[in-house]
Structures are given as C-alpha cells and as structure tokens.
Amino acid sequence: MYRLSTPQEEREFEVFIEALFKQDNPIKVQKELHSLNVPAPYRLRIKVLYSSVSVRDAVDRLVEKGKLQSFNTESGTYLFQTMIGKRKPIEVRLPFFIESFEQQDLHKNVQAIIAICKTNQWNVLRRLFKNSYPKVVPILLPQAELIQSARRLKMVTGHSVNVRALSAKESFNGEKGTFKKSVRVWTDEELERALHSIQDRRQIITSIDIEFFPVIGGQTHVRPTAICKIRKNGEIEVTGSYKLAFDAVAKQIAEVGERKLRFFAGRGLRLSQYKPRPLAINFIQPVFQKTDSIRRFVQILSKYPKSMHAVEHGNPYAHVKLTDIYDGSSFDVWAISPSRIALMPGLKASEAAFERLVDYIFDQFREGQIADYGHEGKTLESSTGQG
C-alpha cells in the first residue's frame, strides 16, 4: 500500500478529498469512493448510526447550531472544522458523507457516516457524534451479534473470509478475584476456525479484522478484495473495495442494529398505553445461584455511567432502580430467577436507553439472550433472523 511521506502530500490529498465530497450528486460521490485507492496513514471509515428521525435530519440540526457546515445539500456531504492539540493546535477540516441503505430496503432511521481521514481526525468526528447522543445513537454489537454477522459475510459476498487479527478481552482468575485483560491477536485463519478458537478461550471481541478473497471455480485469489476492521461500536475501517465493505459489512451491521432498536422501541409505559412490555435477558446456565454473583451484579449496576440508581434489594435477589441521565428513561432491573434478568421499563424507556443498558450488562456482567419477558419464544434473534 502506498504511504504519503510528507506534510505537503497529506495537504494535497486532503484538498482532493474535499473536492470529492463537494460534488453535487451523491451518485458521483459513491462512484469516486468505489474506485478510490486510499494511501496510508489515511483510511476510509464507516460508522453506522441510528436516529429516531433520520441521521441526516439530526446532522442538519447540528448545522443549524453552527457545529457543522453543509458542503452540498444535494449530495448529503458536510464539513467539520475544529482545532486539536493544546501546545501546538492544528486545524482539522474533515469532510464526510451520509449514505443511506435505501437500496438495501432499510429505513432512513439507520444511515452511515463515511469519511476518509487519519485516526486522530476520526476520533474528533466520533466525539462530535458521541456528544450528540441520544439524538444520534451508535449501533452496538454484542459478541453474539458480531459473530453472527461475521458468519453471514461469507454467504453474502461469495468470498473466502479469513480473520487477519482481532482485539478482545479475556477473563482471568487472580488472587483478588476475576479481572479482564485486553489482548491483540494476529492470525491467518479461516473465519469459522478462528471463531471456534475465540469461543474456546472465552474471549469477548472488541474488533475483528476480516479479509475477503475472491473465489472462482473453487480457486481462491492470493490477494484480498478488501480488508475490514469491524468494531463492536458499529465502525468499519476499510482497506480495498469500499463497495464490498458497504454493501456487505455495513449492511449487516445496519440490519442488525435497526431490528434490535425496533425490538427495544415503544416499551415505555406512556408509549405502550400503560401495558407493561418488559424485556428479559436469559442465560443458558444459572448465574445467580450464589450470593456473590448477586452482589457483583448489584455493584455493576451501581456503577452504570450517566445514571442515578437506588438499590432496593441486594440479597437474596437483586432489584435496582435506574434512571438514564441522558434522556430520563427509567428501569427496574430484577434478578430473581437464577438464569434470568428482568428489565421493567418506566414511564419513558427509549430504544437508545435500552440498548445502552443491555450493552453495559453484556460487557460488564455477561451476555445472554434478549427476549420479551413472558413470551420467551419472541427473542431478539428470531426478530432479526439470526436464530
């Protein structure tokens, strides 16, 4: 891969990228992205987002507030300008493009932010959208969803799919209890074999680098069409074919995210006409048989970020009241059954707040299967076609 080696080359490339995003037609922008070779240290980056209105409408409101500039209304391109660094501030001019999934029959609630930039520039743009929560919501992929999406890529693309590397968290037992360690593993394994290895080691994936090799007549090409780093927060870093990355990888994330957030939607008592619509997190094995597990679960909920909490019971069962500071959503979280957590929504319980709480429980405690409480056959997996 070609690498830009001087500040002058980087400035010229960034001017070129601005010209690409300034075009007056989204089809022209897409066409250029499909054929563009991006030199290091730049990467083509995709972030799949959800909004209760549409991502583009939410971004237009940021323009109205003066936080962004509209590059071209027709093509849906924008410019984010800011300064980074304290000792020697550097101006960042970061154009980006909003691409929808309408051709993939997905609703406008889920759209993707496309940018070509270096890591430090991307982090600034990520921060902008993080601060726009809950108007704009990231698609968060628990382990099961990330693995299911990865498995479907081979079928969807017709390519041979290999795992190049992965970042994960592993649990270790020490003298002071269980602790987690972040690991980065480099490999060159076929997808299914790599996933079995991950499950055997009880690793929790935070990102996975996947290579796509064309296959013709049973013969596999020696060079990949694309390499995609897929993060559990709905981000994709692309080397190679943008079209394959968007049509296959981003679409998979968008489908899972849209259906999951729709599964969470409309459960607050006001929206449900005061008919309770609780969710359950079910576990295959009992996890609350010991008092230590219940106490640990209560401690985890007590540390839930950006929330207020009240512990109603911590022994012999768990009952914690939570209020999400971001949007006022509230929940009663119960752990009475040895193998189930109940999430009881309050007057308001947005899909964004549900997703954030479930992701926190999965990340800090353990992952389970999401279902309608009292209707165990109606699971998130069955609604997303991943069962």
C-alpha positions, 0 to 999 in steps of 0.5 A, spaced: 500 500 500 502 506 498 504 511 504 504 519 503 511 521 506 510 528 507 506 534 510 505 537 503 502 530 500 497 529 506 495 537 504 494 535 497 490 529 498 486 532 503 484 538 498 482 532 493 478 529 498 474 535 499 473 536 492 470 529 492 465 530 497 463 537 494 460 534 488 453 535 487 450 528 486 451 523 491 451 518 485 458 521 483 460 521 490 459 513 491 462 512 484 469 516 486 469 512 493 468 505 489 474 506 485 478 510 490 485 507 492 486 510 499 494 511 501 496 510 508 496 513 514 489 515 511 483 510 511 476 510 509 471 509 515 464 507 516 460 508 522 453 506 522 448 510 526 441 510 528 436 516 529 429 516 531 428 521 525 433 520 520 441 521 521 441 526 516 435 530 519 439 530 526 446 532 522 442 538 519 440 540 526 447 540 528 448 545 522 443 549 524 447 550 531 453 552 527 457 545 529 457 543 522 457 546 515 453 543 509 458 542 503 452 540 498 445 539 500 444 535 494 449 530 495 448 529 503 456 531 504 458 536 510 464 539 513 467 539 520 472 544 522 475 544 529 482 545 532 486 539 536 492 539 540 493 544 546 501 546 545 501 546 538 493 546 535 492 544 528 486 545 524 482 539 522 477 540 516 474 533 515 469 532 510 464 526 510 458 523 507 451 520 509 449 514 505 443 511 506 441 503 505 435 505 501 437 500 496 438 495 501 430 496 503 432 499 510 429 505 513 432 512 513 432 511 521 439 507 520 444 511 515 452 511 515 457 516 516 463 515 511 469 519 511 476 518 509 481 521 514 487 519 519 485 516 526 486 522 530 481 526 525 476 520 526 476 520 533 474 528 533 468 526 528 466 520 533 466 525 539 462 530 535 457 524 534 458 521 541 456 528 544 450 528 540 447 522 543 441 520 544 439 524 538 444 520 534 445 513 537 451 508 535 449 501 533 452 496 538 454 489 537 454 484 542 459 478 541 453 474 539 451 479 534 458 480 531 459 473 530 453 472 527 454 477 522 461 475 521 458 468 519 453 471 514 459 475 510 461 469 507 454 467 504 453 474 502 459 476 498 461 469 495 468 470 498 473 466 502 473 470 509 479 469 513 480 473 520 487 477 519 487 479 527 482 481 532 482 485 539 478 482 545 478 481 552 479 475 556 477 473 563 482 471 568 482 468 575 487 472 580 488 472 587 483 478 588 478 475 584 476 475 576 479 481 572 479 482 564 485 483 560 485 486 553 489 482 548 491 483 540 491 477 536 494 476 529 492 470 525 491 467 518 485 463 519 479 461 516 473 465 519 469 459 522 476 456 525 478 462 528 471 463 531 471 456 534 478 458 537 475 465 540 469 461 543 474 456 546 478 461 550 472 465 552 474 471 549 469 477 548 471 481 541 472 488 541 474 488 533 475 483 528 479 484 522 476 480 516 479 479 509 475 477 503 478 473 497 475 472 491 473 465 489 472 462 482 471 455 480 473 453 487 480 457 486 481 462 491 485 469 489 492 470 493 490 477 494 484 480 498 478 484 495 478 488 501 480 488 508 475 490 514 476 492 521 469 491 524 468 494 531 463 492 536 461 500 536 458 499 529 465 502 525 468 499 519 475 501 517 476 499 510 482 497 506 480 495 498 473 495 495 469 500 499 463 497 495 464 490 498 465 493 505 458 497 504 454 493 501 456 487 505 459 489 512 455 495 513 449 492 511 449 487 516 451 491 521 445 496 519 440 490 519 442 488 525 442 494 529 435 497 526 431 490 528 434 490 535 432 498 536 425 496 533 425 490 538 427 495 544 422 501 541 415 503 544 416 499 551 415 505 555 409 505 559 406 512 556 408 509 549 405 502 550 398 505 553 400 503 560 401 495 558 407 493 561 412 490 555 418 488 559 424 485 556 428 479 559 435 477 558 436 469 559 442 465 560 443 458 558 446 456 565 444 459 572 448 465 574 445 467 580 445 461 584 450 464 589 450 470 593 456 473 590 454 473 583 448 477 586 452 482 589 457 483 583 451 484 579 448 489 584 455 493 584 455 493 576 449 496 576 451 501 581 456 503 577 452 504 570 455 511 567 450 517 566 445 514 571 442 515 578 440 508 581 437 506 588 438 499 590 432 496 593 434 489 594 441 486 594 440 479 597 437 474 596 435 477 589 437 483 586 432 489 584 435 496 582 432 502 580 435 506 574 434 512 571 438 514 564 441 521 565 441 522 558 434 522 556 430 520 563 428 513 561 427 509 567 428 501 569 427 496 574 432 491 573 430 484 577 434 478 578 430 473 581 430 467 577 437 464 577 438 464 569 434 470 568 434 478 568 428 482 568 428 489 565 421 493 567 421 499 563 418 506 566 414 511 564 419 513 558 424 507 556 427 509 549 430 504 544 437 508 545 436 507 553 435 500 552 440 498 548 445 502 552 443 498 558 443 491 555 450 493 552 453 495 559 450 488 562 453 484 556 460 487 557 460 488 564 456 482 567 455 477 561 451 476 555 445 472 554 439 472 550 434 478 549 427 476 549 420 479 551 419 477 558 413 472 558 413 470 551 420 467 551 419 464 544 419 472 541 427 473 542 431 478 539 434 473 534 428 470 531 426 478 530 432 479 526 433 472 523 439 470 526 436 464 530 
